[in-house]
Amino acid sequence: MTTPISELSGNWAASFAASEKQRSDKVMQHLPAAKGNDTAAQKLNAEQLLPPLQQINEVLNPYGVQFQVSDGEPVVVQIIDSKSGEVIRQIPSEEVLRAAEQLAQLRGVLISGEA
Protein backbone atom coordinates (compact mmCIF):
# COMPACT_ATOMS: atom_id res chain seq x y z
CA MET A 1 0.00 0.00 0.00
CA THR A 2 1.30 3.49 -0.81
CA THR A 3 1.74 6.27 1.73
CA PRO A 4 -0.25 9.44 1.09
CA ILE A 5 1.79 12.54 0.23
CA SER A 6 0.36 14.41 3.22
CA GLU A 7 1.97 11.88 5.58
CA LEU A 8 5.38 12.19 3.88
CA SER A 9 5.45 15.97 3.67
CA GLY A 10 5.84 16.44 7.44
CA ASN A 11 9.04 14.36 7.60
CA TRP A 12 10.53 15.36 4.27
CA ALA A 13 12.64 18.26 5.58
CA ALA A 14 14.00 16.26 8.51
CA SER A 15 14.84 13.22 6.38
CA PHE A 16 16.45 15.41 3.72
CA ALA A 17 18.59 17.17 6.34
CA ALA A 18 19.61 13.83 7.84
CA SER A 19 20.63 12.43 4.44
CA GLU A 20 22.63 15.59 3.66
CA LYS A 21 24.40 15.30 7.03
CA GLN A 22 25.25 11.66 6.33
CA ARG A 23 26.57 12.57 2.88
CA SER A 24 28.67 15.39 4.31
CA ASP A 25 30.09 13.14 7.04
CA LYS A 26 30.98 10.48 4.47
CA VAL A 27 32.87 13.02 2.35
CA MET A 28 34.69 14.42 5.39
CA GLN A 29 35.90 10.92 6.32
CA HIS A 30 37.72 10.62 2.99
CA LEU A 31 39.53 13.95 3.30
CA PRO A 32 43.09 13.92 4.62
CA ALA A 33 43.55 14.70 8.29
CA ALA A 34 44.23 18.31 9.15
CA LYS A 35 47.82 19.19 10.01
CA GLY A 36 48.29 21.71 12.77
CA ASN A 37 45.59 23.37 14.79
CA ASP A 38 43.34 24.91 12.16
CA THR A 39 43.88 24.48 8.42
CA ALA A 40 41.26 27.12 7.64
CA ALA A 41 43.40 29.70 9.41
CA GLN A 42 46.55 28.82 7.48
CA LYS A 43 47.70 31.39 4.96
CA LEU A 44 48.80 30.37 1.51
CA ASN A 45 51.83 32.05 0.05
CA ALA A 46 52.72 32.56 -3.61
CA GLU A 47 55.12 29.60 -3.64
CA GLN A 48 52.35 27.22 -2.60
CA LEU A 49 50.06 28.55 -5.32
CA LEU A 50 52.55 28.32 -8.20
CA PRO A 51 52.31 24.58 -9.06
CA PRO A 52 48.49 24.53 -9.30
CA LEU A 53 48.48 27.83 -11.20
CA GLN A 54 51.00 26.49 -13.71
CA GLN A 55 48.70 23.55 -14.38
CA ILE A 56 45.73 25.90 -14.76
CA ASN A 57 47.71 28.09 -17.17
CA GLU A 58 48.57 25.08 -19.32
CA VAL A 59 44.89 24.21 -19.63
CA LEU A 60 43.72 27.80 -20.22
CA ASN A 61 46.50 28.79 -22.64
CA PRO A 62 44.44 27.90 -25.76
CA TYR A 63 41.65 30.17 -24.48
CA GLY A 64 43.93 33.22 -24.30
CA VAL A 65 43.89 33.75 -20.54
CA GLN A 66 46.43 33.17 -17.82
CA PHE A 67 46.68 33.44 -14.06
CA GLN A 68 49.38 35.46 -12.31
CA VAL A 69 50.24 35.55 -8.61
CA SER A 70 51.84 38.53 -6.87
CA ASP A 71 54.99 38.09 -4.82
CA GLY A 72 53.90 40.56 -2.16
CA GLU A 73 51.67 40.39 0.86
CA PRO A 74 48.75 39.92 0.58
CA VAL A 75 48.85 37.41 -2.26
CA VAL A 76 46.90 38.75 -5.23
CA VAL A 77 45.78 36.50 -8.10
CA GLN A 78 45.00 38.08 -11.46
CA ILE A 79 43.32 36.58 -14.51
CA ILE A 80 44.87 38.24 -17.55
CA ASP A 81 44.00 38.32 -21.26
CA SER A 82 47.12 36.88 -22.89
CA LYS A 83 46.77 38.93 -26.08
CA SER A 84 46.06 42.40 -24.67
CA GLY A 85 47.58 42.02 -21.20
CA GLU A 86 44.34 43.40 -19.71
CA VAL A 87 43.39 42.27 -16.22
CA ILE A 88 40.05 40.47 -16.51
CA ARG A 89 39.65 39.70 -12.80
CA GLN A 90 41.67 40.23 -9.66
CA ILE A 91 41.27 38.37 -6.39
CA PRO A 92 41.04 40.14 -3.99
CA SER A 93 39.79 43.17 -5.90
CA GLU A 94 41.42 46.60 -5.72
CA GLU A 95 38.48 47.83 -3.65
CA VAL A 96 38.96 45.10 -1.07
CA LEU A 97 42.70 45.80 -0.89
CA ARG A 98 42.07 49.53 -0.36
CA ALA A 99 39.43 48.82 2.31
CA ALA A 100 41.83 46.47 4.14
CA GLU A 101 44.57 49.10 4.00
CA GLN A 102 42.25 51.78 5.36
CA LEU A 103 41.09 49.48 8.17
CA ALA A 104 44.69 48.72 9.07
CA GLN A 105 45.46 52.44 9.21
CA LEU A 106 42.36 53.06 11.33
CA ARG A 107 43.37 50.27 13.68
CA GLY A 108 46.79 51.90 14.06
CA VAL A 109 45.18 55.23 14.91
CA LEU A 110 42.86 53.66 17.47
CA ILE A 111 45.61 51.69 19.14
CA SER A 112 48.10 54.57 19.32
CA GLY A 113 45.32 56.93 20.49
CA GLU A 114 44.38 54.62 23.37
CA ALA A 115 47.93 53.88 24.49
DRENTORKOL-3810 file (N, C-alpha, C; in nm, 4 decimals):
REM DRENTORKOL-3810
@n.u->0.0841; n.v->-0.1174; n.w->0.0000; ca.u->0.0000; ca.v->0.0000; ca.w->0.0000; c.u->0.0891; c.v->0.1243; c.w->0.0000
@n.u->0.0508; n.v->0.2266; n.w->-0.0709; ca.u->0.1302; ca.v->0.3491; ca.w->-0.0805; c.u->0.0953; c.v->0.4440; c.w->0.0331
@n.u->0.1930; n.v->0.5295; n.w->0.0669; ca.u->0.1740; ca.v->0.6271; ca.w->0.1726; c.u->0.1265; c.v->0.7572; c.w->0.1104
@n.u->0.0227; n.v->0.8172; n.w->0.1636; ca.u->-0.0246; ca.v->0.9440; ca.w->0.1090; c.u->0.0828; c.v->1.0531; c.w->0.1209
@n.u->0.0820; n.v->1.1453; n.w->0.0265; ca.u->0.1792; ca.v->1.2535; ca.w->0.0234; c.u->0.1713; c.v->1.3370; c.w->0.1505
@n.u->0.0511; n.v->1.3583; n.w->0.2029; ca.u->0.0362; ca.v->1.4406; ca.w->0.3218; c.u->0.1116; c.v->1.3822; c.w->0.4407
@n.u->0.1235; n.v->1.2499; n.w->0.4489; ca.u->0.1974; ca.v->1.1880; ca.w->0.5582; c.u->0.3483; c.v->1.2042; c.w->0.5403
@n.u->0.3958; n.v->1.2057; n.w->0.4148; ca.u->0.5379; ca.v->1.2188; ca.w->0.3881; c.u->0.5864; c.v->1.3624; c.w->0.4014
@n.u->0.5003; n.v->1.4581; n.w->0.3721; ca.u->0.5446; ca.v->1.5969; ca.w->0.3670; c.u->0.5929; c.v->1.6485; c.w->0.5021
@n.u->0.5411; n.v->1.5983; n.w->0.6119; ca.u->0.5841; ca.v->1.6437; ca.w->0.7436; c.u->0.7260; c.v->1.6026; c.w->0.7765
@n.u->0.7700; n.v->1.4862; n.w->0.7294; ca.u->0.9037; ca.v->1.4356; ca.w->0.7600; c.u->1.0055; c.v->1.4633; c.w->0.6509
@n.u->0.9629; n.v->1.5189; n.w->0.5398; ca.u->1.0533; ca.v->1.5363; ca.w->0.4266; c.u->1.1738; c.v->1.6225; c.w->0.4628
@n.u->1.1535; n.v->1.7356; n.w->0.5247; ca.u->1.2643; ca.v->1.8261; ca.w->0.5576; c.u->1.3626; c.v->1.7600; c.w->0.6534
@n.u->1.3122; n.v->1.6907; n.w->0.7535; ca.u->1.3997; ca.v->1.6255; ca.w->0.8508; c.u->1.4786; c.v->1.5120; c.w->0.7861
@n.u->1.4133; n.v->1.4328; n.w->0.7024; ca.u->1.4839; ca.v->1.3217; ca.w->0.6382; c.u->1.5851; c.v->1.3730; c.w->0.5364
@n.u->1.5521; n.v->1.4824; n.w->0.4679; ca.u->1.6452; ca.v->1.5410; ca.w->0.3723; c.u->1.7688; c.v->1.5933; c.w->0.4454
@n.u->1.7479; n.v->1.6638; n.w->0.5565; ca.u->1.8589; ca.v->1.7172; ca.w->0.6344; c.u->1.9472; c.v->1.6045; c.w->0.6878
@n.u->1.8855; n.v->1.4965; n.w->0.7320; ca.u->1.9613; ca.v->1.3829; ca.w->0.7839; c.u->2.0444; c.v->1.3190; c.w->0.6728
@n.u->1.9874; n.v->1.3042; n.w->0.5548; ca.u->2.0625; ca.v->1.2430; ca.w->0.4442; c.u->2.1771; c.v->1.3337; c.w->0.3996
@n.u->2.1565; n.v->1.4650; n.w->0.4007; ca.u->2.2633; ca.v->1.5587; ca.w->0.3661; c.u->2.3758; c.v->1.5531; c.w->0.4693
@n.u->2.3405; n.v->1.5408; n.w->0.5955; ca.u->2.4400; ca.v->1.5302; ca.w->0.7025; c.u->2.5219; c.v->1.4028; c.w->0.6858
@n.u->2.4554; n.v->1.2916; n.w->0.6538; ca.u->2.5253; ca.v->1.1655; ca.w->0.6328; c.u->2.6203; c.v->1.1761; c.w->0.5147
@n.u->2.5744; n.v->1.2406; n.w->0.4070; ca.u->2.6572; ca.v->1.2571; ca.w->0.2879; c.u->2.7793; c.v->1.3441; c.w->0.3188
@n.u->2.7578; n.v->1.4501; n.w->0.3923; ca.u->2.8669; ca.v->1.5391; ca.w->0.4309; c.u->2.9687; c.v->1.4664; c.w->0.5189
@n.u->2.9204; n.v->1.3899; n.w->0.6153; ca.u->3.0087; ca.v->1.3142; ca.w->0.7039; c.u->3.0915; c.v->1.2120; c.w->0.6260
@n.u->3.0291; n.v->1.1480; n.w->0.5275; ca.u->3.0984; ca.v->1.0484; ca.w->0.4471; c.u->3.2107; c.v->1.1138; c.w->0.3666
@n.u->3.1845; n.v->1.2296; n.w->0.3102; ca.u->3.2873; ca.v->1.3023; ca.w->0.2352; c.u->3.4007; c.v->1.3444; c.w->0.3269
@n.u->3.3678; n.v->1.3956; n.w->0.4451; ca.u->3.4692; ca.v->1.4425; ca.w->0.5393; c.u->3.5606; c.v->1.3287; c.w->0.5850
@n.u->3.5092; n.v->1.2068; n.w->0.5907; ca.u->3.5901; ca.v->1.0924; ca.w->0.6322; c.u->3.6991; c.v->1.0617; c.w->0.5299
@n.u->3.6755; n.v->1.0927; n.w->0.4035; ca.u->3.7715; ca.v->1.0625; ca.w->0.2989; c.u->3.8749; c.v->1.1721; c.w->0.2782
@n.u->3.8561; n.v->1.2866; n.w->0.3415; ca.u->3.9529; ca.v->1.3950; ca.w->0.3296; c.u->4.0734; c.v->1.3659; c.w->0.4177
@n.u->4.1919; n.v->1.4140; n.w->0.3773; ca.u->4.3092; ca.v->1.3916; ca.w->0.4618; c.u->4.2962; c.v->1.4648; c.w->0.5941
@n.u->4.3604; n.v->1.4101; n.w->0.6950; ca.u->4.3546; ca.v->1.4696; ca.w->0.8289; c.u->4.4221; c.v->1.6058; c.w->0.8276
@n.u->4.3687; n.v->1.6959; n.w->0.9064; ca.u->4.4231; ca.v->1.8315; ca.w->0.9149; c.u->4.5564; c.v->1.8281; c.w->0.9877
@n.u->4.6511; n.v->1.9062; n.w->0.9361; ca.u->4.7815; ca.v->1.9194; ca.w->1.0014; c.u->4.7816; c.v->2.0502; c.w->1.0770
@n.u->4.8273; n.v->2.0495; n.w->1.1976; ca.u->4.8286; ca.v->2.1712; ca.w->1.2768; c.u->4.6958; c.v->2.1910; c.w->1.3459
@n.u->4.6789; n.v->2.3095; n.w->1.4016; ca.u->4.5587; ca.v->2.3374; ca.w->1.4793; c.u->4.4382; c.v->2.3627; c.w->1.3926
@n.u->4.4503; n.v->2.4525; n.w->1.2942; ca.u->4.3340; ca.v->2.4910; ca.w->1.2158; c.u->4.3773; c.v->2.5192; c.w->1.0732
@n.u->4.3449; n.v->2.4297; n.w->0.9804; ca.u->4.3878; ca.v->2.4484; ca.w->0.8424; c.u->4.3161; c.v->2.5649; c.w->0.7768
@n.u->4.1981; n.v->2.5994; n.w->0.8223; ca.u->4.1261; ca.v->2.7119; ca.w->0.7639; c.u->4.1975; c.v->2.8432; c.w->0.7938
@n.u->4.2714; n.v->2.8477; n.w->0.9027; ca.u->4.3400; ca.v->2.9701; ca.w->0.9414; c.u->4.4775; c.v->2.9824; c.w->0.8770
@n.u->4.5250; n.v->2.8762; n.w->0.8116; ca.u->4.6554; ca.v->2.8820; ca.w->0.7485; c.u->4.6511; c.v->2.9763; c.w->0.6293
@n.u->4.7608; n.v->3.0499; n.w->0.6100; ca.u->4.7701; ca.v->3.1394; ca.w->0.4956; c.u->4.8516; c.v->3.0711; c.w->0.3871
@n.u->4.8048; n.v->3.0870; n.w->0.2640; ca.u->4.8802; ca.v->3.0374; ca.w->0.1509; c.u->4.9744; c.v->3.1467; c.w->0.1040
@n.u->5.0935; n.v->3.1068; n.w->0.0628; ca.u->5.1826; ca.v->3.2049; ca.w->0.0045; c.u->5.1943; c.v->3.1778; c.w->-0.1450
@n.u->5.2616; n.v->3.2663; n.w->-0.2149; ca.u->5.2720; ca.v->3.2562; ca.w->-0.3607; c.u->5.3407; c.v->3.1268; c.w->-0.4034
@n.u->5.4404; n.v->3.0818; n.w->-0.3280; ca.u->5.5123; ca.v->2.9599; ca.w->-0.3635; c.u->5.4209; c.v->2.8377; c.w->-0.3622
@n.u->5.3270; n.v->2.8346; n.w->-0.2682; ca.u->5.2348; ca.v->2.7215; ca.w->-0.2599; c.u->5.1334; c.v->2.7241; c.w->-0.3736
@n.u->5.1052; n.v->2.8422; n.w->-0.4260; ca.u->5.0064; ca.v->2.8549; ca.w->-0.5325; c.u->5.0642; c.v->2.8313; c.w->-0.6715
@n.u->5.1962; n.v->2.8410; n.w->-0.6872; ca.u->5.2554; ca.v->2.8321; ca.w->-0.8204; c.u->5.2308; c.v->2.6994; c.w->-0.8930
@n.u->5.2544; n.v->2.5831; n.w->-0.8310; ca.u->5.2314; ca.v->2.4584; ca.w->-0.9064; c.u->5.0873; c.v->2.4424; c.w->-0.9573
@n.u->4.9841; n.v->2.4663; n.w->-0.8750; ca.u->4.8492; ca.v->2.4530; ca.w->-0.9297; c.u->4.8195; c.v->2.5582; c.w->-1.0366
@n.u->4.8730; n.v->2.6789; n.w->-1.0204; ca.u->4.8479; ca.v->2.7826; ca.w->-1.1201; c.u->4.9178; c.v->2.7524; c.w->-1.2516
@n.u->5.0341; n.v->2.6885; n.w->-1.2475; ca.u->5.1000; ca.v->2.6494; ca.w->-1.3709; c.u->5.0167; c.v->2.5463; c.w->-1.4463
@n.u->4.9568; n.v->2.4538; n.w->-1.3745; ca.u->4.8695; ca.v->2.3550; ca.w->-1.4384; c.u->4.7468; c.v->2.4223; c.w->-1.4990
@n.u->4.6892; n.v->2.5173; n.w->-1.4255; ca.u->4.5726; ca.v->2.5897; ca.w->-1.4762; c.u->4.6100; c.v->2.6672; c.w->-1.6014
@n.u->4.7268; n.v->2.7325; n.w->-1.6009; ca.u->4.7706; ca.v->2.8095; ca.w->-1.7166; c.u->4.7914; c.v->2.7220; c.w->-1.8398
@n.u->4.8403; n.v->2.6002; n.w->-1.8206; ca.u->4.8574; ca.v->2.5080; ca.w->-1.9323; c.u->4.7235; c.v->2.4742; c.w->-1.9966
@n.u->4.6216; n.v->2.4552; n.w->-1.9131; ca.u->4.4888; ca.v->2.4208; ca.w->-1.9634; c.u->4.4226; c.v->2.5421; c.w->-2.0300
@n.u->4.4401; n.v->2.6600; n.w->-1.9714; ca.u->4.3722; ca.v->2.7798; ca.w->-2.0220; c.u->4.4472; c.v->2.8512; c.w->-2.1336
@n.u->4.5704; n.v->2.8125; n.w->-2.1612; ca.u->4.6500; ca.v->2.8786; ca.w->-2.2643; c.u->4.5786; c.v->2.8866; c.w->-2.3996
@n.u->4.5142; n.v->2.7795; n.w->-2.4477; ca.u->4.4436; ca.v->2.7896; ca.w->-2.5758; c.u->4.3279; c.v->2.8898; c.w->-2.5750
@n.u->4.2778; n.v->2.9243; n.w->-2.4581; ca.u->4.1652; ca.v->3.0175; ca.w->-2.4480; c.u->4.2103; c.v->3.1626; c.w->-2.4354
@n.u->4.3411; n.v->3.1862; n.w->-2.4321; ca.u->4.3932; ca.v->3.3216; ca.w->-2.4303; c.u->4.3892; c.v->3.3909; c.w->-2.2955
@n.u->4.3843; n.v->3.3152; n.w->-2.1881; ca.u->4.3886; ca.v->3.3749; ca.w->-2.0541; c.u->4.4954; c.v->3.3043; c.w->-1.9724
@n.u->4.5446; n.v->3.3748; n.w->-1.8724; ca.u->4.6427; ca.v->3.3166; ca.w->-1.7822; c.u->4.6257; c.v->3.3742; c.w->-1.6428
@n.u->4.6711; n.v->3.3003; n.w->-1.5449; ca.u->4.6682; ca.v->3.3439; ca.w->-1.4058; c.u->4.8077; c.v->3.3927; c.w->-1.3684
@n.u->4.8120; n.v->3.4986; n.w->-1.2864; ca.u->4.9378; ca.v->3.5462; ca.w->-1.2309; c.u->4.9195; c.v->3.5661; c.w->-1.0816
@n.u->5.0273; n.v->3.5402; n.w->-1.0062; ca.u->5.0237; ca.v->3.5554; ca.w->-0.8612; c.u->5.1283; c.v->3.6588; c.w->-0.8223
@n.u->5.0898; n.v->3.7515; n.w->-0.7343; ca.u->5.1843; ca.v->3.8528; ca.w->-0.6872; c.u->5.2825; c.v->3.7914; c.w->-0.5894
@n.u->5.3977; n.v->3.8554; n.w->-0.5778; ca.u->5.4989; ca.v->3.8090; ca.w->-0.4823; c.u->5.4812; c.v->3.8728; c.w->-0.3457
@n.u->5.4034; n.v->3.9804; n.w->-0.3402; ca.u->5.3901; ca.v->4.0564; ca.w->-0.2159; c.u->5.2880; c.v->3.9989; c.w->-0.1209
@n.u->5.2656; n.v->4.0750; n.w->-0.0161; ca.u->5.1671; ca.v->4.0386; ca.w->0.0857; c.u->5.0614; c.v->4.1463; c.w->0.0870
@n.u->4.9384; n.v->4.1222; n.w->0.0713; ca.u->4.8750; ca.v->3.9917; ca.w->0.0577; c.u->4.8930; c.v->3.9362; c.w->-0.0833
@n.u->4.8751; n.v->3.8056; n.w->-0.0966; ca.u->4.8851; ca.v->3.7406; ca.w->-0.2262; c.u->4.7657; c.v->3.7840; c.w->-0.3104
@n.u->4.7946; n.v->3.8308; n.w->-0.4315; ca.u->4.6902; ca.v->3.8749; ca.w->-0.5233; c.u->4.6987; c.v->3.7884; c.w->-0.6486
@n.u->4.5854; n.v->3.7324; n.w->-0.6892; ca.u->4.5778; ca.v->3.6505; ca.w->-0.8102; c.u->4.5041; c.v->3.7311; c.w->-0.9164
@n.u->4.5625; n.v->3.7366; n.w->-1.0361; ca.u->4.4997; ca.v->3.8084; ca.w->-1.1462; c.u->4.4773; c.v->3.7133; c.w->-1.2617
@n.u->4.3623; n.v->3.7292; n.w->-1.3280; ca.u->4.3323; ca.v->3.6577; ca.w->-1.4511; c.u->4.3534; c.v->3.7586; c.w->-1.5628
@n.u->4.4435; n.v->3.7267; n.w->-1.6554; ca.u->4.4872; ca.v->3.8235; ca.w->-1.7555; c.u->4.4600; c.v->3.7709; c.w->-1.8956
@n.u->4.4155; n.v->3.8620; n.w->-1.9840; ca.u->4.4000; ca.v->3.8319; ca.w->-2.1258; c.u->4.5398; c.v->3.8237; c.w->-2.1847
@n.u->4.5763; n.v->3.7090; n.w->-2.2394; ca.u->4.7119; ca.v->3.6879; ca.w->-2.2895; c.u->4.7465; c.v->3.7799; c.w->-2.4055
@n.u->4.6497; n.v->3.8108; n.w->-2.4896; ca.u->4.6769; ca.v->3.8930; ca.w->-2.6079; c.u->4.6951; c.v->4.0402; c.w->-2.5730
@n.u->4.6022; n.v->4.0958; n.w->-2.4960; ca.u->4.6057; ca.v->4.2395; ca.w->-2.4674; c.u->4.6793; c.v->4.2731; c.w->-2.3379
@n.u->4.6961; n.v->4.1758; n.w->-2.2491; ca.u->4.7579; ca.v->4.2022; ca.w->-2.1203; c.u->4.6622; c.v->4.2653; c.w->-2.0201
@n.u->4.5355; n.v->4.2788; n.w->-2.0580; ca.u->4.4345; ca.v->4.3400; ca.w->-1.9714; c.u->4.3968; c.v->4.2466; c.w->-1.8573
@n.u->4.3828; n.v->4.3043; n.w->-1.7375; ca.u->4.3395; ca.v->4.2267; ca.w->-1.6219; c.u->4.1887; c.v->4.2065; c.w->-1.6320
@n.u->4.1472; n.v->4.0814; n.w->-1.6413; ca.u->4.0049; ca.v->4.0472; ca.w->-1.6505; c.u->3.9427; c.v->4.0434; c.w->-1.5118
@n.u->4.0146; n.v->3.9833; n.w->-1.4174; ca.u->3.9650; ca.v->3.9698; ca.w->-1.2804; c.u->4.0837; c.v->3.9680; c.w->-1.1862
@n.u->4.0634; n.v->4.0235; n.w->-1.0688; ca.u->4.1671; ca.v->4.0229; ca.w->-0.9658; c.u->4.1050; c.v->3.9781; c.w->-0.8355
@n.u->4.1761; n.v->3.8889; n.w->-0.7656; ca.u->4.1274; ca.v->3.8370; ca.w->-0.6387; c.u->4.2368; c.v->3.8552; c.w->-0.5347
@n.u->4.2183; n.v->3.9279; n.w->-0.4280; ca.u->4.1040; ca.v->4.0140; ca.w->-0.3985; c.u->4.1072; c.v->4.1390; c.w->-0.4866
@n.u->3.9922; n.v->4.2005; n.w->-0.5029; ca.u->3.9795; ca.v->4.3166; ca.w->-0.5901; c.u->4.0533; c.v->4.4369; c.w->-0.5320
@n.u->4.0758; n.v->4.5375; n.w->-0.6170; ca.u->4.1421; ca.v->4.6603; ca.w->-0.5723; c.u->4.0636; c.v->4.7259; c.w->-0.4591
@n.u->3.9315; n.v->4.7218; n.w->-0.4685; ca.u->3.8476; ca.v->4.7833; ca.w->-0.3651; c.u->3.8690; c.v->4.7161; c.w->-0.2303
@n.u->3.8762; n.v->4.5845; n.w->-0.2311; ca.u->3.8964; ca.v->4.5099; ca.w->-0.1070; c.u->4.0351; c.v->4.5395; c.w->-0.0498
@n.u->4.1350; n.v->4.5481; n.w->-0.1360; ca.u->4.2705; ca.v->4.5797; ca.w->-0.0894; c.u->4.2762; c.v->4.7190; c.w->-0.0276
@n.u->4.2092; n.v->4.8168; n.w->-0.0912; ca.u->4.2065; ca.v->4.9526; ca.w->-0.0359; c.u->4.1329; c.v->4.9564; c.w->0.0974
@n.u->4.0203; n.v->4.8849; n.w->0.1055; ca.u->3.9435; ca.v->4.8819; ca.w->0.2309; c.u->4.0267; c.v->4.8195; c.w->0.3430
@n.u->4.0992; n.v->4.7117; n.w->0.3124; ca.u->4.1834; ca.v->4.6474; ca.w->0.4136; c.u->4.2946; c.v->4.7410; c.w->0.4584
@n.u->4.3512; n.v->4.8156; n.w->0.3651; ca.u->4.4574; ca.v->4.9104; ca.w->0.3998; c.u->4.4030; c.v->5.0216; c.w->0.4893
@n.u->4.2851; n.v->5.0722; n.w->0.4555; ca.u->4.2247; ca.v->5.1778; ca.w->0.5362; c.u->4.1890; c.v->5.1282; c.w->0.6754
@n.u->4.1399; n.v->5.0052; n.w->0.6857; ca.u->4.1088; ca.v->4.9479; ca.w->0.8166; c.u->4.2356; c.v->4.9287; c.w->0.8995
@n.u->4.3438; n.v->4.8884; n.w->0.8352; ca.u->4.4694; ca.v->4.8715; ca.w->0.9065; c.u->4.5200; c.v->5.0060; c.w->0.9584
@n.u->4.5047; n.v->5.1117; n.w->0.8771; ca.u->4.5457; ca.v->5.2444; ca.w->0.9211; c.u->4.4582; c.v->5.2915; c.w->1.0370
@n.u->4.3291; n.v->5.2668; n.w->1.0270; ca.u->4.2363; ca.v->5.3061; ca.w->1.1333; c.u->4.2689; c.v->5.2319; c.w->1.2623
@n.u->4.3008; n.v->5.1055; n.w->1.2510; ca.u->4.3370; ca.v->5.0270; ca.w->1.3678; c.u->4.4620; c.v->5.0851; c.w->1.4327
@n.u->4.5580; n.v->5.1276; n.w->1.3518; ca.u->4.6788; ca.v->5.1896; ca.w->1.4061; c.u->4.6486; c.v->5.3184; c.w->1.4781
@n.u->4.5550; n.v->5.3986; n.w->1.4267; ca.u->4.5180; ca.v->5.5233; ca.w->1.4911; c.u->4.4486; c.v->5.4959; c.w->1.6229
@n.u->4.3584; n.v->5.3985; n.w->1.6236; ca.u->4.2864; ca.v->5.3664; ca.w->1.7469; c.u->4.3797; c.v->5.3129; c.w->1.8544
@n.u->4.4714; n.v->5.2286; n.w->1.8157; ca.u->4.5614; ca.v->5.1691; ca.w->1.9138; c.u->4.6571; c.v->5.2736; c.w->1.9690
@n.u->4.7151; n.v->5.3568; n.w->1.8829; ca.u->4.8101; ca.v->5.4566; ca.w->1.9322; c.u->4.7369; c.v->5.5651; c.w->2.0095
@n.u->4.6085; n.v->5.5926; n.w->1.9763; ca.u->4.5322; ca.v->5.6933; ca.w->2.0494; c.u->4.4938; c.v->5.6479; c.w->2.1885
@n.u->4.4771; n.v->5.5152; n.w->2.2062; ca.u->4.4381; ca.v->5.4621; ca.w->2.3367; c.u->4.5586; c.v->5.4391; c.w->2.4268
@n.u->4.6739; n.v->5.4217; n.w->2.3695; ca.u->4.7930; ca.v->5.3880; ca.w->2.4495; c.u->4.8494; c.v->5.5038; c.w->2.5234
END
